[in-house]
Amino acid sequence: MNYSIREVLDTDYDSLLELWKTTHGIGIDEYSDSLESIQRFLTRNPGMSFLAVLEDGKIIASVLSGHDGRRGFIYHLLVQEKYRRFGIAAAMLEKVYKKFEENFIPKANIFVMKVNQSGIGFWTHEGWKSRNNLEIMQREFKPMGSKGNCEC
Ligand SMILES: CC(C)(COP(=O)(O)OP(=O)(O)OC[C@H]1O[C@@H](n2cnc3c(N)ncnc32)[C@H](O)[C@@H]1OP(=O)(O)O)[C@@H](O)C(=O)NCCC(=O)NCCS
């Protein structure tokens, strides 16, 4: 199979949202996955998010990554079902890991839904470890200016 990996551009948003919405295991949020939020994420983390495309331009995989100066984060790693187990996720992650290293980031965190045992199996296989002594906690804020516009 011929595919290539390139950086995510703002203009990929509609295709990516469709992919995220239709892939089991990917959680999307009306505000955080709006065009505005994704553009902001890409601007804050230039060149750190990737996708895989076939020769005809069809997007078959994605990964968003970024960092806050201290820790790295990875979101929305997916490969369309029929293209799985060809090493595409691993190839995209290689690029992400290189970006972390170039940006002096020693550790990264991911959020995986507990019901996504297959996803957890993948990350474990890739060398990631659960931090059983940590609890993920969250609270909400009222972002100024926008209520989000993602139809998800
Ligand atoms: C998880 C996912 C991205 C893996 O994509 P992929 O392209 O099939 O993965 P790769 O082919 O690059 O696999 C790399 C290695 O992981 C292994 N692997 C792949 N999926 C695995 C799984 N579910 N459990 C355990 N190992 C797995 C492969 O066998 C390969 O091993 P090897 O290096 O020893 O040959 C894909 O299954 C997917 O899109 N899942 C749905 C979305 C999801 O759950 N995303 C992650 C949660 S945030």
Ligand as a Chemical Component Dictionary entry (heavy atoms), coordinates in Angstrom:
data_LIG
# 
_chem_comp.id                   LIG 
_chem_comp.type                 NON-POLYMER 
_chem_comp.pdbx_formal_charge   0 
_chem_comp.three_letter_code    LIG 
# 
loop_
_chem_comp_atom.comp_id 
_chem_comp_atom.atom_id 
_chem_comp_atom.alt_atom_id 
_chem_comp_atom.type_symbol 
_chem_comp_atom.charge 
_chem_comp_atom.model_Cartn_x 
_chem_comp_atom.model_Cartn_y 
_chem_comp_atom.model_Cartn_z 
_chem_comp_atom.pdbx_ordinal 
LIG C1  C1  C 0 -4.680 1.949  17.824 1  
LIG C2  C2  C 0 -4.487 2.167  16.319 2  
LIG C3  C3  C 0 -4.222 3.667  16.055 3  
LIG C4  C4  C 0 -3.269 1.340  15.834 4  
LIG O1  O1  O 0 -3.024 1.633  14.476 5  
LIG P1  P1  P 0 -2.203 0.648  13.515 6  
LIG O2  O2  O 0 -1.757 1.438  12.336 7  
LIG O3  O3  O 0 -2.983 -0.580 13.286 8  
LIG O4  O4  O 0 -0.950 0.270  14.404 9  
LIG P2  P2  P 0 0.468  -0.233 13.816 10 
LIG O5  O5  O 0 0.214  -1.102 12.647 11 
LIG O6  O6  O 0 1.378  0.924  13.628 12 
LIG O7  O7  O 0 0.996  -1.134 15.011 13 
LIG C5  C5  C 0 2.266  -0.953 15.633 14 
LIG C6  C6  C 0 2.498  -2.142 16.536 15 
LIG O8  O8  O 0 1.422  -2.224 17.495 16 
LIG C7  C7  C 0 0.751  -3.473 17.379 17 
LIG N1  N1  N 0 -0.672 -3.232 17.592 18 
LIG C8  C8  C 0 -1.528 -2.585 16.771 19 
LIG N2  N2  N 0 -2.750 -2.541 17.305 20 
LIG C9  C9  C 0 -2.654 -3.158 18.508 21 
LIG C10 C10 C 0 -3.592 -3.433 19.533 22 
LIG N3  N3  N 0 -4.867 -3.050 19.439 23 
LIG N4  N4  N 0 -3.173 -4.095 20.627 24 
LIG C11 C11 C 0 -1.878 -4.481 20.745 25 
LIG N5  N5  N 0 -0.934 -4.250 19.791 26 
LIG C12 C12 C 0 -1.330 -3.593 18.684 27 
LIG C13 C13 C 0 1.048  -3.960 15.970 28 
LIG O9  O9  O 0 0.919  -5.361 15.873 29 
LIG C14 C14 C 0 2.473  -3.478 15.784 30 
LIG O10 O10 O 0 3.328  -4.356 16.464 31 
LIG P3  P3  P 0 4.836  -4.700 15.952 32 
LIG O11 O11 O 0 5.554  -3.379 15.930 33 
LIG O12 O12 O 0 5.350  -5.620 16.985 34 
LIG O13 O13 O 0 4.680  -5.255 14.591 35 
LIG C15 C15 C 0 -5.731 1.693  15.513 36 
LIG O14 O14 O 0 -6.058 0.388  15.897 37 
LIG C16 C16 C 0 -6.944 2.578  15.715 38 
LIG O15 O15 O 0 -7.151 3.542  14.972 39 
LIG N6  N6  N 0 -7.800 2.268  16.711 40 
LIG C17 C17 C 0 -9.035 3.031  16.937 41 
LIG C18 C18 C 0 -8.755 4.389  17.553 42 
LIG C19 C19 C 0 -8.010 4.240  18.861 43 
LIG O16 O16 O 0 -8.361 3.433  19.705 44 
LIG N7  N7  N 0 -6.960 5.081  19.015 45 
LIG C20 C20 C 0 -6.084 5.019  20.185 46 
LIG C21 C21 C 0 -6.750 5.453  21.399 47 
LIG S1  S1  S 0 -6.507 7.129  21.802 48 
# 
loop_
_chem_comp_bond.comp_id 
_chem_comp_bond.atom_id_1 
_chem_comp_bond.atom_id_2 
_chem_comp_bond.value_order 
_chem_comp_bond.pdbx_ordinal 
LIG C1  C2  SING 1  
LIG C2  C3  SING 2  
LIG C2  C4  SING 3  
LIG C2  C15 SING 4  
LIG C4  O1  SING 5  
LIG O1  P1  SING 6  
LIG P1  O2  DOUB 7  
LIG P1  O3  SING 8  
LIG P1  O4  SING 9  
LIG O4  P2  SING 10 
LIG P2  O5  DOUB 11 
LIG P2  O6  SING 12 
LIG P2  O7  SING 13 
LIG O7  C5  SING 14 
LIG C5  C6  SING 15 
LIG C6  O8  SING 16 
LIG C6  C14 SING 17 
LIG O8  C7  SING 18 
LIG C7  N1  SING 19 
LIG C7  C13 SING 20 
LIG N1  C8  SING 21 
LIG N1  C12 SING 22 
LIG C8  N2  DOUB 23 
LIG N2  C9  SING 24 
LIG C9  C10 SING 25 
LIG C9  C12 DOUB 26 
LIG C10 N3  SING 27 
LIG C10 N4  DOUB 28 
LIG N4  C11 SING 29 
LIG C11 N5  DOUB 30 
LIG N5  C12 SING 31 
LIG C13 O9  SING 32 
LIG C13 C14 SING 33 
LIG C14 O10 SING 34 
LIG O10 P3  SING 35 
LIG P3  O11 DOUB 36 
LIG P3  O12 SING 37 
LIG P3  O13 SING 38 
LIG C15 O14 SING 39 
LIG C15 C16 SING 40 
LIG C16 O15 DOUB 41 
LIG C16 N6  SING 42 
LIG N6  C17 SING 43 
LIG C17 C18 SING 44 
LIG C18 C19 SING 45 
LIG C19 O16 DOUB 46 
LIG C19 N7  SING 47 
LIG N7  C20 SING 48 
LIG C20 C21 SING 49 
LIG C21 S1  SING 50 
# 
